[in-house]
Amino acid sequence: MTKQDLIDSVASKTGYSKTQVKETLGTLLDTIQGSLAKGQTVTFTGFGTFKTYKRKARMGRNPQTGKEIQIPAARVPKFKAGKALKDAVR
């Protein structure tokens, strides 16, 4: 499902216009992204939790040349599915 598919589905189920749903979804995603950028955790009970974690620096390999390279440490987003989501998918 793409973002546009999600917008179409929500619009048809709620009766809101696609423009309203697109703006709302955009605001939701921007808010989640902003919270993660601040290092905050975003939790939707039953659905899941978005958070960031620190990935350590490590050695990697350039696939084109085979030369070893240093990959710097980074903070990356992570999603952990909640119980209700896991049960719905099973």
Secondary structure as the mmCIF struct_conf table of DSSP 4:
data_model
#
loop_
_struct_conf.conf_type_id
_struct_conf.id
_struct_conf.beg_label_comp_id
_struct_conf.beg_label_asym_id
_struct_conf.beg_label_seq_id
_struct_conf.end_label_comp_id
_struct_conf.end_label_asym_id
_struct_conf.end_label_seq_id
HELX_RH_AL_P HELX_RH_AL_P1 LYS A 3 THR A 14
HELX_RH_AL_P HELX_RH_AL_P2 LYS A 18 ALA A 37
TURN_TY1_P TURN_TY1_P1 LYS A 38 GLY A 39
STRN STRN1 VAL A 42 PHE A 44
TURN_TY1_P TURN_TY1_P2 THR A 45 PHE A 47
STRN STRN2 GLY A 48 ARG A 55
HELX_LH_PP_P HELX_LH_PP_P1 LYS A 56 ALA A 57
STRN STRN3 ARG A 58 ARG A 61
TURN_TY1_P TURN_TY1_P3 PRO A 63 THR A 65
STRN STRN4 GLU A 68 ILE A 71
HELX_LH_PP_P HELX_LH_PP_P2 PRO A 72 ALA A 73
STRN STRN5 ALA A 74 ALA A 81
HELX_RH_AL_P HELX_RH_AL_P3 LYS A 83 VAL A 89
#
